[in-house]
Amino acid sequence: MLPGRVIPFNEPSNLHSQVDGRPQIVVQIGRDSELLRLRARIISSAGYTVHSVSPDEATAQIRNARARQVWVFCHTLEFYELALLAVAVRNNCPNDKLLRLNGLHDIGLAPELFDELFEPVNGVEDLLQVVAALANEAS
């Protein structure tokens, strides 16, 4: 088991929520509502607007996407869900960035669909750095 770590939760500030007038929105898709809630708090503490959706809700979110976004695909999704949703985002929002959070036993299936793959052994700081880099690319 990994040693415990205190994660400081600051209230989201709007200082980083826009770059050059463009909002930085993160949409995360997953099946575990507790995990989505915790990750949303972490990412929003860095100044991003976070929307959490289930795979069933993701299709409508993709169709309604207006601003450039970073899409985070949780390891709780089945491979077919990952592939179908990633292709839908690529087709409807070609400038958006896709981040796949790998599970402990993932073998990196279909890495070409994603802009970044994130390993579960990496920490919170690394996750925020990857999200920031993708958000800057999407702007």
N, CA, C and O atoms as CSV, one atom per row, in Angstrom:
chain,resi,resn,atom,element,x,y,z
A,1,MET,N,N,0.840,-1.175,0.000
A,1,MET,CA,C,0.000,0.000,0.000
A,1,MET,C,C,0.889,1.245,0.000
A,1,MET,O,O,1.917,1.285,0.676
A,2,LEU,N,N,0.491,2.230,-0.745
A,2,LEU,CA,C,1.256,3.465,-0.832
A,2,LEU,C,C,1.074,4.288,0.433
A,2,LEU,O,O,0.021,4.218,1.068
A,3,PRO,N,N,2.081,5.065,0.809
A,3,PRO,CA,C,1.930,5.916,1.995
A,3,PRO,C,C,0.855,6.968,1.761
A,3,PRO,O,O,0.632,7.410,0.634
A,4,GLY,N,N,0.195,7.360,2.846
A,4,GLY,CA,C,-0.855,8.368,2.740
A,4,GLY,C,C,-0.302,9.707,2.323
A,4,GLY,O,O,0.858,10.024,2.588
A,5,ARG,N,N,-1.121,10.479,1.682
A,5,ARG,CA,C,-0.699,11.795,1.230
A,5,ARG,C,C,-1.855,12.759,1.453
A,5,ARG,O,O,-3.009,12.438,1.168
A,6,VAL,N,N,-1.540,13.923,1.957
A,6,VAL,CA,C,-2.544,14.952,2.141
A,6,VAL,C,C,-2.690,15.709,0.837
A,6,VAL,O,O,-1.704,16.188,0.277
A,7,ILE,N,N,-3.915,15.818,0.355
A,7,ILE,CA,C,-4.186,16.552,-0.868
A,7,ILE,C,C,-4.852,17.854,-0.471
A,7,ILE,O,O,-5.987,17.843,0.004
A,8,PRO,N,N,-4.165,18.984,-0.657
A,8,PRO,CA,C,-4.777,20.259,-0.285
A,8,PRO,C,C,-5.855,20.645,-1.290
A,8,PRO,O,O,-5.594,20.748,-2.488
A,9,PHE,N,N,-7.052,20.855,-0.796
A,9,PHE,CA,C,-8.146,21.277,-1.656
A,9,PHE,C,C,-8.366,22.763,-1.458
A,9,PHE,O,O,-8.832,23.196,-0.404
A,10,ASN,N,N,-8.036,23.527,-2.456
A,10,ASN,CA,C,-8.327,24.950,-2.438
A,10,ASN,C,C,-9.619,25.154,-3.190
A,10,ASN,O,O,-9.976,24.364,-4.064
A,11,GLU,N,N,-10.308,26.200,-2.851
A,11,GLU,CA,C,-11.491,26.530,-3.626
A,11,GLU,C,C,-11.028,26.926,-5.020
A,11,GLU,O,O,-10.023,27.623,-5.159
A,12,PRO,N,N,-11.742,26.494,-6.051
A,12,PRO,CA,C,-11.319,26.831,-7.399
A,12,PRO,C,C,-11.236,28.335,-7.606
A,12,PRO,O,O,-12.120,29.089,-7.198
A,13,SER,N,N,-10.178,28.740,-8.235
A,13,SER,CA,C,-10.061,30.155,-8.574
A,13,SER,C,C,-10.263,30.294,-10.065
A,13,SER,O,O,-9.943,29.383,-10.828
A,14,ASN,N,N,-10.778,31.400,-10.473
A,14,ASN,CA,C,-10.990,31.626,-11.895
A,14,ASN,C,C,-9.754,32.198,-12.567
A,14,ASN,O,O,-9.791,32.520,-13.754
A,15,LEU,N,N,-8.650,32.331,-11.819
A,15,LEU,CA,C,-7.438,32.889,-12.403
A,15,LEU,C,C,-6.900,32.017,-13.523
A,15,LEU,O,O,-6.365,32.532,-14.504
A,16,HIS,N,N,-7.035,30.699,-13.389
A,16,HIS,CA,C,-6.497,29.802,-14.398
A,16,HIS,C,C,-7.579,29.199,-15.274
A,16,HIS,O,O,-7.276,28.383,-16.144
A,17,SER,N,N,-8.821,29.576,-15.070
A,17,SER,CA,C,-9.892,28.941,-15.826
A,17,SER,C,C,-10.006,29.478,-17.242
A,17,SER,O,O,-10.762,28.935,-18.047
A,18,GLN,N,N,-9.269,30.536,-17.561
A,18,GLN,CA,C,-9.273,31.026,-18.925
A,18,GLN,C,C,-7.857,31.395,-19.343
A,18,GLN,O,O,-7.101,31.999,-18.581
A,19,VAL,N,N,-7.525,31.029,-20.540
A,19,VAL,CA,C,-6.260,31.403,-21.145
A,19,VAL,C,C,-6.608,32.097,-22.448
A,19,VAL,O,O,-7.291,31.518,-23.293
A,20,ASP,N,N,-6.160,33.302,-22.622
A,20,ASP,CA,C,-6.474,34.069,-23.822
A,20,ASP,C,C,-7.977,34.096,-24.087
A,20,ASP,O,O,-8.413,34.024,-25.236
A,21,GLY,N,N,-8.771,34.201,-23.013
A,21,GLY,CA,C,-10.208,34.296,-23.167
A,21,GLY,C,C,-10.917,32.989,-23.443
A,21,GLY,O,O,-12.139,32.973,-23.594
A,22,ARG,N,N,-10.179,31.890,-23.514
A,22,ARG,CA,C,-10.800,30.596,-23.790
A,22,ARG,C,C,-10.906,29.774,-22.509
A,22,ARG,O,O,-9.917,29.611,-21.795
A,23,PRO,N,N,-12.089,29.258,-22.216
A,23,PRO,CA,C,-12.236,28.474,-20.987
A,23,PRO,C,C,-11.467,27.162,-21.071
A,23,PRO,O,O,-11.312,26.583,-22.146
A,24,GLN,N,N,-10.998,26.714,-19.940
A,24,GLN,CA,C,-10.323,25.432,-19.852
A,24,GLN,C,C,-11.263,24.472,-19.138
A,24,GLN,O,O,-11.389,24.487,-17.914
A,25,ILE,N,N,-11.907,23.650,-19.926
A,25,ILE,CA,C,-12.909,22.730,-19.414
A,25,ILE,C,C,-12.370,21.312,-19.498
A,25,ILE,O,O,-11.792,20.911,-20.508
A,26,VAL,N,N,-12.564,20.565,-18.427
A,26,VAL,CA,C,-12.185,19.165,-18.383
A,26,VAL,C,C,-13.466,18.357,-18.224
A,26,VAL,O,O,-14.248,18.588,-17.302
A,27,VAL,N,N,-13.670,17.414,-19.123
A,27,VAL,CA,C,-14.801,16.498,-19.031
A,27,VAL,C,C,-14.226,15.131,-18.715
A,27,VAL,O,O,-13.419,14.592,-19.473
A,28,GLN,N,N,-14.646,14.577,-17.591
A,28,GLN,CA,C,-14.165,13.243,-17.255
A,28,GLN,C,C,-15.316,12.253,-17.360
A,28,GLN,O,O,-16.444,12.521,-16.947
A,29,ILE,N,N,-14.986,11.097,-17.929
A,29,ILE,CA,C,-15.979,10.055,-18.163
A,29,ILE,C,C,-15.570,8.824,-17.376
A,29,ILE,O,O,-14.438,8.354,-17.487
A,30,GLY,N,N,-16.496,8.302,-16.578
A,30,GLY,CA,C,-16.198,7.104,-15.804
A,30,GLY,C,C,-17.434,6.504,-15.189
A,30,GLY,O,O,-18.536,7.036,-15.329
A,31,ARG,N,N,-17.248,5.387,-14.503
A,31,ARG,CA,C,-18.359,4.661,-13.890
A,31,ARG,C,C,-18.398,4.784,-12.373
A,31,ARG,O,O,-19.445,4.542,-11.774
A,32,ASP,N,N,-17.304,5.148,-11.740
A,32,ASP,CA,C,-17.236,5.206,-10.278
A,32,ASP,C,C,-17.481,6.649,-9.820
A,32,ASP,O,O,-16.601,7.501,-9.949
A,33,SER,N,N,-18.668,6.919,-9.291
A,33,SER,CA,C,-19.037,8.294,-8.942
A,33,SER,C,C,-18.145,8.880,-7.843
A,33,SER,O,O,-17.865,10.079,-7.859
A,34,GLU,N,N,-17.702,8.069,-6.907
A,34,GLU,CA,C,-16.805,8.575,-5.853
A,34,GLU,C,C,-15.452,8.968,-6.437
A,34,GLU,O,O,-14.898,10.012,-6.092
A,35,LEU,N,N,-14.938,8.145,-7.302
A,35,LEU,CA,C,-13.659,8.439,-7.947
A,35,LEU,C,C,-13.774,9.687,-8.814
A,35,LEU,O,O,-12.871,10.524,-8.817
A,36,LEU,N,N,-14.863,9.819,-9.540
A,36,LEU,CA,C,-15.083,11.010,-10.360
A,36,LEU,C,C,-15.170,12.261,-9.486
A,36,LEU,O,O,-14.615,13.304,-9.831
A,37,ARG,N,N,-15.861,12.152,-8.366
A,37,ARG,CA,C,-16.013,13.303,-7.465
A,37,ARG,C,C,-14.662,13.730,-6.894
A,37,ARG,O,O,-14.354,14.921,-6.850
A,38,LEU,N,N,-13.859,12.767,-6.459
A,38,LEU,CA,C,-12.539,13.085,-5.913
A,38,LEU,C,C,-11.639,13.706,-6.980
A,38,LEU,O,O,-10.980,14.716,-6.732
A,39,ARG,N,N,-11.613,13.100,-8.167
A,39,ARG,CA,C,-10.768,13.638,-9.240
A,39,ARG,C,C,-11.243,15.018,-9.657
A,39,ARG,O,O,-10.422,15.883,-9.965
A,40,ALA,N,N,-12.552,15.243,-9.674
A,40,ALA,CA,C,-13.084,16.566,-10.028
A,40,ALA,C,C,-12.612,17.614,-9.029
A,40,ALA,O,O,-12.262,18.727,-9.419
A,41,ARG,N,N,-12.599,17.274,-7.763
A,41,ARG,CA,C,-12.117,18.227,-6.751
A,41,ARG,C,C,-10.639,18.537,-6.958
A,41,ARG,O,O,-10.214,19.685,-6.829
A,42,ILE,N,N,-9.872,17.523,-7.274
A,42,ILE,CA,C,-8.434,17.729,-7.488
A,42,ILE,C,C,-8.203,18.633,-8.696
A,42,ILE,O,O,-7.452,19.605,-8.614
A,43,ILE,N,N,-8.844,18.315,-9.809
A,43,ILE,CA,C,-8.622,19.084,-11.038
A,43,ILE,C,C,-9.198,20.490,-10.905
A,43,ILE,O,O,-8.580,21.454,-11.359
A,44,SER,N,N,-10.363,20.620,-10.294
A,44,SER,CA,C,-10.955,21.961,-10.146
A,44,SER,C,C,-10.145,22.817,-9.184
A,44,SER,O,O,-10.175,24.043,-9.289
A,45,SER,N,N,-9.419,22.202,-8.243
A,45,SER,CA,C,-8.586,22.990,-7.334
A,45,SER,C,C,-7.444,23.680,-8.082
A,45,SER,O,O,-6.844,24.627,-7.572
A,46,ALA,N,N,-7.148,23.200,-9.293
A,46,ALA,CA,C,-6.126,23.834,-10.124
A,46,ALA,C,C,-6.729,24.896,-11.043
A,46,ALA,O,O,-6.026,25.471,-11.874
A,47,GLY,N,N,-8.036,25.159,-10.896
A,47,GLY,CA,C,-8.658,26.240,-11.636
A,47,GLY,C,C,-9.448,25.836,-12.862
A,47,GLY,O,O,-9.897,26.705,-13.610
A,48,TYR,N,N,-9.631,24.558,-13.092
A,48,TYR,CA,C,-10.371,24.101,-14.258
A,48,TYR,C,C,-11.841,23.893,-13.908
A,48,TYR,O,O,-12.185,23.599,-12.763
A,49,THR,N,N,-12.692,24.050,-14.904
A,49,THR,CA,C,-14.094,23.705,-14.769
A,49,THR,C,C,-14.214,22.238,-15.148
A,49,THR,O,O,-13.823,21.844,-16.247
A,50,VAL,N,N,-14.755,21.426,-14.243
A,50,VAL,CA,C,-14.809,19.980,-14.462
A,50,VAL,C,C,-16.261,19.524,-14.565
A,50,VAL,O,O,-17.098,19.870,-13.730
A,51,HIS,N,N,-16.541,18.743,-15.603
A,51,HIS,CA,C,-17.836,18.097,-15.774
A,51,HIS,C,C,-17.595,16.596,-15.702
A,51,HIS,O,O,-16.752,16.065,-16.426
A,52,SER,N,N,-18.319,15.919,-14.844
A,52,SER,CA,C,-18.192,14.467,-14.710
A,52,SER,C,C,-19.433,13.807,-15.279
A,52,SER,O,O,-20.555,14.171,-14.926
A,53,VAL,N,N,-19.233,12.829,-16.169
A,53,VAL,CA,C,-20.356,12.148,-16.804
A,53,VAL,C,C,-20.104,10.645,-16.851
A,53,VAL,O,O,-18.965,10.178,-16.836
A,54,SER,N,N,-21.196,9.916,-16.907
A,54,SER,CA,C,-21.118,8.473,-17.103
A,54,SER,C,C,-20.970,8.212,-18.603
A,54,SER,O,O,-21.186,9.117,-19.408
A,55,PRO,N,N,-20.609,6.998,-18.983
A,55,PRO,CA,C,-20.519,6.698,-20.419
A,55,PRO,C,C,-21.844,6.928,-21.141
A,55,PRO,O,O,-21.858,7.335,-22.303
A,56,ASP,N,N,-22.956,6.669,-20.455
A,56,ASP,CA,C,-24.269,6.866,-21.077
A,56,ASP,C,C,-24.559,8.346,-21.338
A,56,ASP,O,O,-25.244,8.680,-22.305
A,57,GLU,N,N,-24.049,9.220,-20.494
A,57,GLU,CA,C,-24.263,10.665,-20.648
A,57,GLU,C,C,-23.247,11.306,-21.591
A,57,GLU,O,O,-23.457,12.420,-22.070
A,58,ALA,N,N,-22.162,10.610,-21.851
A,58,ALA,CA,C,-21.055,11.190,-22.615
A,58,ALA,C,C,-21.439,11.535,-24.048
A,58,ALA,O,O,-20.963,12.533,-24.588
A,59,THR,N,N,-22.281,10.734,-24.664
A,59,THR,CA,C,-22.659,10.992,-26.056
A,59,THR,C,C,-23.311,12.364,-26.198
A,59,THR,O,O,-22.992,13.116,-27.120
A,60,ALA,N,N,-24.222,12.686,-25.286
A,60,ALA,CA,C,-24.869,14.009,-25.333
A,60,ALA,C,C,-23.852,15.107,-25.060
A,60,ALA,O,O,-23.909,16.171,-25.676
A,61,GLN,N,N,-22.930,14.861,-24.148
A,61,GLN,CA,C,-21.889,15.843,-23.827
A,61,GLN,C,C,-21.015,16.106,-25.051
A,61,GLN,O,O,-20.631,17.247,-25.311
A,62,ILE,N,N,-20.706,15.066,-25.792
A,62,ILE,CA,C,-19.884,15.216,-27.003
A,62,ILE,C,C,-20.635,16.029,-28.056
A,62,ILE,O,O,-20.067,16.926,-28.678
A,63,ARG,N,N,-21.907,15.710,-28.249
A,63,ARG,CA,C,-22.714,16.435,-29.244
A,63,ARG,C,C,-22.848,17.909,-28.899
A,63,ARG,O,O,-22.886,18.753,-29.795
A,64,ASN,N,N,-22.921,18.231,-27.611
A,64,ASN,CA,C,-23.144,19.615,-27.168
A,64,ASN,C,C,-21.857,20.386,-26.903
A,64,ASN,O,O,-21.910,21.548,-26.500
A,65,ALA,N,N,-20.723,19.772,-27.119
A,65,ALA,CA,C,-19.442,20.430,-26.834
A,65,ALA,C,C,-19.267,21.650,-27.739
A,65,ALA,O,O,-19.421,21.566,-28.957
A,66,ARG,N,N,-18.944,22.776,-27.119
A,66,ARG,CA,C,-18.751,24.021,-27.870
A,66,ARG,C,C,-17.305,24.521,-27.774
A,66,ARG,O,O,-16.675,24.843,-28.782
A,67,ALA,N,N,-16.803,24.579,-26.553
A,67,ALA,CA,C,-15.445,25.089,-26.345
A,67,ALA,C,C,-14.456,23.930,-26.448
A,67,ALA,O,O,-14.826,22.763,-26.319
A,68,ARG,N,N,-13.216,24.271,-26.680
A,68,ARG,CA,C,-12.180,23.244,-26.682
A,68,ARG,C,C,-12.021,22.711,-25.265
A,68,ARG,O,O,-12.036,23.465,-24.292
A,69,GLN,N,N,-11.869,21.400,-25.172
A,69,GLN,CA,C,-11.868,20.752,-23.869
A,69,GLN,C,C,-10.791,19.688,-23.801
A,69,GLN,O,O,-10.229,19.269,-24.813
A,70,VAL,N,N,-10.520,19.264,-22.570
A,70,VAL,CA,C,-9.707,18.082,-22.314
A,70,VAL,C,C,-10.678,17.013,-21.826
A,70,VAL,O,O,-11.454,17.247,-20.900
A,71,TRP,N,N,-10.632,15.852,-22.446
A,71,TRP,CA,C,-11.488,14.728,-22.077
A,71,TRP,C,C,-10.641,13.718,-21.324
A,71,TRP,O,O,-9.606,13.277,-21.823
A,72,VAL,N,N,-11.074,13.350,-20.125
A,72,VAL,CA,C,-10.354,12.390,-19.293
A,72,VAL,C,C,-11.179,11.110,-19.235
A,72,VAL,O,O,-12.322,11.117,-18.778
A,73,PHE,N,N,-10.598,10.026,-19.697
A,73,PHE,CA,C,-11.269,8.732,-19.724
A,73,PHE,C,C,-10.755,7.888,-18.562
A,73,PHE,O,O,-9.581,7.522,-18.521
A,74,CYS,N,N,-11.635,7.588,-17.629
A,74,CYS,CA,C,-11.281,6.852,-16.418
A,74,CYS,C,C,-10.991,5.385,-16.742
A,74,CYS,O,O,-11.498,4.835,-17.719
A,75,HIS,N,N,-10.176,4.778,-15.911
A,75,HIS,CA,C,-9.835,3.366,-16.090
A,75,HIS,C,C,-11.028,2.440,-15.829
A,75,HIS,O,O,-10.951,1.246,-16.119
A,76,THR,N,N,-12.120,2.969,-15.292
A,76,THR,CA,C,-13.298,2.143,-15.007
A,76,THR,C,C,-14.124,1.841,-16.250
A,76,THR,O,O,-15.074,1.061,-16.183
A,77,LEU,N,N,-13.781,2.440,-17.372
A,77,LEU,CA,C,-14.516,2.195,-18.611
A,77,LEU,C,C,-14.028,0.906,-19.265
A,77,LEU,O,O,-12.852,0.553,-19.183
A,78,GLU,N,N,-14.951,0.222,-19.907
A,78,GLU,CA,C,-14.590,-0.955,-20.703
A,78,GLU,C,C,-13.891,-0.481,-21.979
A,78,GLU,O,O,-14.078,0.655,-22.414
A,79,PHE,N,N,-13.090,-1.357,-22.566
A,79,PHE,CA,C,-12.333,-0.956,-23.747
A,79,PHE,C,C,-13.237,-0.485,-24.878
A,79,PHE,O,O,-12.941,0.519,-25.525
A,80,TYR,N,N,-14.340,-1.197,-25.126
A,80,TYR,CA,C,-15.224,-0.796,-26.224
A,80,TYR,C,C,-15.807,0.595,-25.973
A,80,TYR,O,O,-16.008,1.357,-26.918
A,81,GLU,N,N,-16.081,0.934,-24.703
A,81,GLU,CA,C,-16.589,2.270,-24.381
A,81,GLU,C,C,-15.519,3.321,-24.656
A,81,GLU,O,O,-15.799,4.369,-25.238
A,82,LEU,N,N,-14.290,3.029,-24.230
A,82,LEU,CA,C,-13.169,3.942,-24.489
A,82,LEU,C,C,-13.041,4.221,-25.983
A,82,LEU,O,O,-12.967,5.372,-26.413
A,83,ALA,N,N,-13.016,3.156,-26.754
A,83,ALA,CA,C,-12.798,3.305,-28.192
A,83,ALA,C,C,-13.937,4.069,-28.858
A,83,ALA,O,O,-13.693,4.996,-29.630
A,84,LEU,N,N,-15.164,3.694,-28.568
A,84,LEU,CA,C,-16.308,4.363,-29.205
A,84,LEU,C,C,-16.380,5.837,-28.827
A,84,LEU,O,O,-16.604,6.690,-29.686
A,85,LEU,N,N,-16.193,6.139,-27.545
A,85,LEU,CA,C,-16.278,7.534,-27.101
A,85,LEU,C,C,-15.105,8.351,-27.620
A,85,LEU,O,O,-15.282,9.506,-28.009
A,86,ALA,N,N,-13.906,7.769,-27.632
A,86,ALA,CA,C,-12.736,8.495,-28.142
A,86,ALA,C,C,-12.909,8.828,-29.622
A,86,ALA,O,O,-12.589,9.938,-30.047
A,87,VAL,N,N,-13.407,7.888,-30.401
A,87,VAL,CA,C,-13.644,8.138,-31.829
A,87,VAL,C,C,-14.715,9.217,-31.998
A,87,VAL,O,O,-14.590,10.077,-32.870
A,88,ALA,N,N,-15.752,9.182,-31.184
A,88,ALA,CA,C,-16.803,10.206,-31.262
A,88,ALA,C,C,-16.249,11.591,-30.948
A,88,ALA,O,O,-16.596,12.561,-31.622
A,89,VAL,N,N,-15.392,11.695,-29.932
A,89,VAL,CA,C,-14.780,12.991,-29.609
A,89,VAL,C,C,-13.896,13.441,-30.763
A,89,VAL,O,O,-13.957,14.600,-31.173
A,90,ARG,N,N,-13.083,12.546,-31.286
A,90,ARG,CA,C,-12.191,12.893,-32.409
A,90,ARG,C,C,-12.992,13.402,-33.613
A,90,ARG,O,O,-12.583,14.356,-34.275
A,91,ASN,N,N,-14.130,12.764,-33.894
A,91,ASN,CA,C,-14.934,13.160,-35.047
A,91,ASN,C,C,-15.672,14.477,-34.825
A,91,ASN,O,O,-15.760,15.294,-35.742
A,92,ASN,N,N,-16.197,14.692,-33.639
A,92,ASN,CA,C,-17.009,15.882,-33.356
A,92,ASN,C,C,-16.214,17.066,-32.830
A,92,ASN,O,O,-16.623,18.214,-33.005
A,93,CYS,N,N,-15.101,16.803,-32.197
A,93,CYS,CA,C,-14.296,17.863,-31.565
A,93,CYS,C,C,-12.820,17.613,-31.875
A,93,CYS,O,O,-12.052,17.283,-30.972
A,94,PRO,N,N,-12.415,17.763,-33.128
A,94,PRO,CA,C,-11.057,17.367,-33.521
A,94,PRO,C,C,-9.932,18.130,-32.829
A,94,PRO,O,O,-8.803,17.641,-32.790
A,95,ASN,N,N,-10.204,19.309,-32.285
A,95,ASN,CA,C,-9.153,20.070,-31.606
A,95,ASN,C,C,-9.047,19.765,-30.117
A,95,ASN,O,O,-8.126,20.234,-29.449
A,96,ASP,N,N,-9.978,18.987,-29.600
A,96,ASP,CA,C,-9.949,18.639,-28.180
A,96,ASP,C,C,-8.840,17.626,-27.912
A,96,ASP,O,O,-8.366,16.949,-28.824
A,97,LYS,N,N,-8.441,17.535,-26.656
A,97,LYS,CA,C,-7.376,16.620,-26.249
A,97,LYS,C,C,-7.963,15.503,-25.397
A,97,LYS,O,O,-8.876,15.729,-24.603
A,98,LEU,N,N,-7.430,14.298,-25.569
A,98,LEU,CA,C,-7.927,13.126,-24.871
A,98,LEU,C,C,-6.843,12.520,-23.992
A,98,LEU,O,O,-5.718,12.283,-24.433
A,99,LEU,N,N,-7.204,12.277,-22.749
A,99,LEU,CA,C,-6.295,11.677,-21.766
A,99,LEU,C,C,-6.920,10.385,-21.274
A,99,LEU,O,O,-8.064,10.372,-20.819
A,100,ARG,N,N,-6.179,9.316,-21.363
A,100,ARG,CA,C,-6.649,8.021,-20.858
A,100,ARG,C,C,-5.915,7.699,-19.573
A,100,ARG,O,O,-4.685,7.691,-19.528
A,101,LEU,N,N,-6.685,7.433,-18.526
A,101,LEU,CA,C,-6.124,6.989,-17.256
A,101,LEU,C,C,-6.101,5.469,-17.276
A,101,LEU,O,O,-7.151,4.826,-17.246
A,102,ASN,N,N,-4.924,4.905,-17.327
A,102,ASN,CA,C,-4.789,3.455,-17.407
A,102,ASN,C,C,-5.088,2.807,-16.067
A,102,ASN,O,O,-4.866,3.403,-15.013
A,103,GLY,N,N,-5.593,1.581,-16.114
A,103,GLY,CA,C,-5.760,0.776,-14.917
A,103,GLY,C,C,-4.466,0.048,-14.610
A,103,GLY,O,O,-3.534,0.061,-15.415
A,104,LEU,N,N,-4.405,-0.583,-13.456
A,104,LEU,CA,C,-3.182,-1.282,-13.055
A,104,LEU,C,C,-2.790,-2.396,-14.020
A,104,LEU,O,O,-1.603,-2.676,-14.185
A,105,HIS,N,N,-3.756,-3.026,-14.650
A,105,HIS,CA,C,-3.465,-4.167,-15.509
A,105,HIS,C,C,-3.718,-3.866,-16.983
A,105,HIS,O,O,-3.804,-4.789,-17.793
A,106,ASP,N,N,-3.836,-2.596,-17.339
A,106,ASP,CA,C,-4.020,-2.237,-18.740
A,106,ASP,C,C,-2.748,-2.531,-19.515
A,106,ASP,O,O,-1.640,-2.462,-18.985
A,107,ILE,N,N,-2.936,-2.853,-20.759
A,107,ILE,CA,C,-1.780,-3.103,-21.617
A,107,ILE,C,C,-1.648,-2.021,-22.688
A,107,ILE,O,O,-0.958,-2.212,-23.690
A,108,GLY,N,N,-2.309,-0.892,-22.471
A,108,GLY,CA,C,-2.174,0.226,-23.400
A,108,GLY,C,C,-2.867,0.001,-24.724
A,108,GLY,O,O,-2.309,0.317,-25.775
A,109,LEU,N,N,-4.069,-0.537,-24.697
A,109,LEU,CA,C,-4.816,-0.765,-25.925
A,109,LEU,C,C,-5.172,0.557,-26.595
A,109,LEU,O,O,-5.568,1.515,-25.932
A,110,ALA,N,N,-5.028,0.595,-27.893
A,110,ALA,CA,C,-5.400,1.740,-28.736
A,110,ALA,C,C,-4.815,3.070,-28.277
A,110,ALA,O,O,-5.555,4.044,-28.132
A,111,PRO,N,N,-3.512,3.136,-28.045
A,111,PRO,CA,C,-2.921,4.403,-27.603
A,111,PRO,C,C,-3.034,5.508,-28.645
A,111,PRO,O,O,-2.970,6.689,-28.303
A,112,GLU,N,N,-3.204,5.134,-29.926
A,112,GLU,CA,C,-3.287,6.141,-30.976
A,112,GLU,C,C,-4.553,6.987,-30.890
A,112,GLU,O,O,-4.629,8.042,-31.519
A,113,LEU,N,N,-5.535,6.550,-30.132
A,113,LEU,CA,C,-6.767,7.328,-29.962
A,113,LEU,C,C,-6.610,8.471,-28.973
A,113,LEU,O,O,-7.438,9.381,-28.940
A,114,PHE,N,N,-5.562,8.434,-28.171
A,114,PHE,CA,C,-5.409,9.387,-27.071
A,114,PHE,C,C,-4.158,10.241,-27.254
A,114,PHE,O,O,-3.165,9.809,-27.841
A,115,ASP,N,N,-4.234,11.460,-26.737
A,115,ASP,CA,C,-3.076,12.351,-26.790
A,115,ASP,C,C,-2.072,12.013,-25.703
A,115,ASP,O,O,-0.868,12.208,-25.875
A,116,GLU,N,N,-2.568,11.506,-24.588
A,116,GLU,CA,C,-1.702,11.111,-23.471
A,116,GLU,C,C,-2.293,9.904,-22.770
A,116,GLU,O,O,-3.512,9.747,-22.695
A,117,LEU,N,N,-1.417,9.056,-22.258
A,117,LEU,CA,C,-1.806,7.956,-21.385
A,117,LEU,C,C,-1.202,8.241,-20.019
A,117,LEU,O,O,-0.048,8.657,-19.920
A,118,PHE,N,N,-1.974,8.020,-18.973
A,118,PHE,CA,C,-1.510,8.326,-17.622
A,118,PHE,C,C,-1.511,7.047,-16.806
A,118,PHE,O,O,-2.536,6.375,-16.692
A,119,GLU,N,N,-0.374,6.715,-16.245
A,119,GLU,CA,C,-0.215,5.485,-15.475
A,119,GLU,C,C,-0.706,5.681,-14.041
A,119,GLU,O,O,-0.547,6.766,-13.482
A,120,PRO,N,N,-1.302,4.646,-13.436
A,120,PRO,CA,C,-1.871,4.777,-12.092
A,120,PRO,C,C,-0.839,4.996,-10.991
A,120,PRO,O,O,-1.198,5.422,-9.893
A,121,VAL,N,N,0.422,4.715,-11.260
A,121,VAL,CA,C,1.440,4.913,-10.229
A,121,VAL,C,C,1.876,6.370,-10.130
A,121,VAL,O,O,2.537,6.754,-9.164
A,122,ASN,N,N,1.515,7.180,-11.115
A,122,ASN,CA,C,1.852,8.601,-11.069
A,122,ASN,C,C,0.962,9.301,-10.056
A,122,ASN,O,O,-0.145,8.839,-9.778
A,123,GLY,N,N,1.427,10.394,-9.511
A,123,GLY,CA,C,0.705,11.084,-8.454
A,123,GLY,C,C,-0.185,12.212,-8.944
A,123,GLY,O,O,-0.317,12.464,-10.142
A,124,VAL,N,N,-0.790,12.878,-7.971
A,124,VAL,CA,C,-1.716,13.975,-8.223
A,124,VAL,C,C,-1.020,15.107,-8.971
A,124,VAL,O,O,-1.582,15.671,-9.911
A,125,GLU,N,N,0.192,15.437,-8.561
A,125,GLU,CA,C,0.917,16.531,-9.213
A,125,GLU,C,C,1.150,16.223,-10.686
A,125,GLU,O,O,1.033,17.100,-11.542
A,126,ASP,N,N,1.482,14.964,-10.971
A,126,ASP,CA,C,1.710,14.562,-12.360
A,126,ASP,C,C,0.420,14.647,-13.168
A,126,ASP,O,O,0.435,15.071,-14.324
A,127,LEU,N,N,-0.687,14.247,-12.566
A,127,LEU,CA,C,-1.980,14.344,-13.252
A,127,LEU,C,C,-2.292,15.792,-13.608
A,127,LEU,O,O,-2.719,16.080,-14.726
A,128,LEU,N,N,-2.081,16.698,-12.668
A,128,LEU,CA,C,-2.366,18.113,-12.920
A,128,LEU,C,C,-1.439,18.686,-13.989
A,128,LEU,O,O,-1.852,19.543,-14.769
A,129,GLN,N,N,-0.201,18.226,-14.032
A,129,GLN,CA,C,0.725,18.689,-15.068
A,129,GLN,C,C,0.284,18.216,-16.455
A,129,GLN,O,O,0.353,18.971,-17.425
A,130,VAL,N,N,-0.166,16.968,-16.542
A,130,VAL,CA,C,-0.627,16.435,-17.827
A,130,VAL,C,C,-1.878,17.170,-18.277
A,130,VAL,O,O,-1.989,17.534,-19.447
A,131,VAL,N,N,-2.821,17.395,-17.369
A,131,VAL,CA,C,-4.049,18.125,-17.714
A,131,VAL,C,C,-3.696,19.531,-18.178
A,131,VAL,O,O,-4.250,20.006,-19.170
A,132,ALA,N,N,-2.788,20.204,-17.482
A,132,ALA,CA,C,-2.381,21.565,-17.857
A,132,ALA,C,C,-1.746,21.586,-19.255
A,132,ALA,O,O,-2.050,22.459,-20.068
A,133,ALA,N,N,-0.877,20.636,-19.518
A,133,ALA,CA,C,-0.225,20.586,-20.833
A,133,ALA,C,C,-1.253,20.364,-21.937
A,133,ALA,O,O,-1.186,21.010,-22.983
A,134,LEU,N,N,-2.198,19.461,-21.717
A,134,LEU,CA,C,-3.230,19.203,-22.725
A,134,LEU,C,C,-4.151,20.414,-22.892
A,134,LEU,O,O,-4.549,20.741,-24.010
A,135,ALA,N,N,-4.487,21.076,-21.793
A,135,ALA,CA,C,-5.344,22.267,-21.870
A,135,ALA,C,C,-4.656,23.349,-22.673
A,135,ALA,O,O,-5.303,24.035,-23.465
A,136,ASN,N,N,-3.360,23.517,-22.485
A,136,ASN,CA,C,-2.623,24.526,-23.240
A,136,ASN,C,C,-2.570,24.182,-24.720
A,136,ASN,O,O,-2.624,25.075,-25.566
A,137,GLU,N,N,-2.464,22.898,-25.042
A,137,GLU,CA,C,-2.471,22.470,-26.442
A,137,GLU,C,C,-3.827,22.680,-27.088
A,137,GLU,O,O,-3.919,22.991,-28.275
A,138,ALA,N,N,-4.886,22.508,-26.295
A,138,ALA,CA,C,-6.244,22.641,-26.833
A,138,ALA,C,C,-6.627,24.100,-27.041
A,138,ALA,O,O,-7.530,24.391,-27.825
A,139,SER,N,N,-5.964,25.013,-26.359
A,139,SER,CA,C,-6.321,26.439,-26.468
A,139,SER,C,C,-5.947,26.989,-27.819
A,139,SER,O,O,-6.172,28.169,-28.088
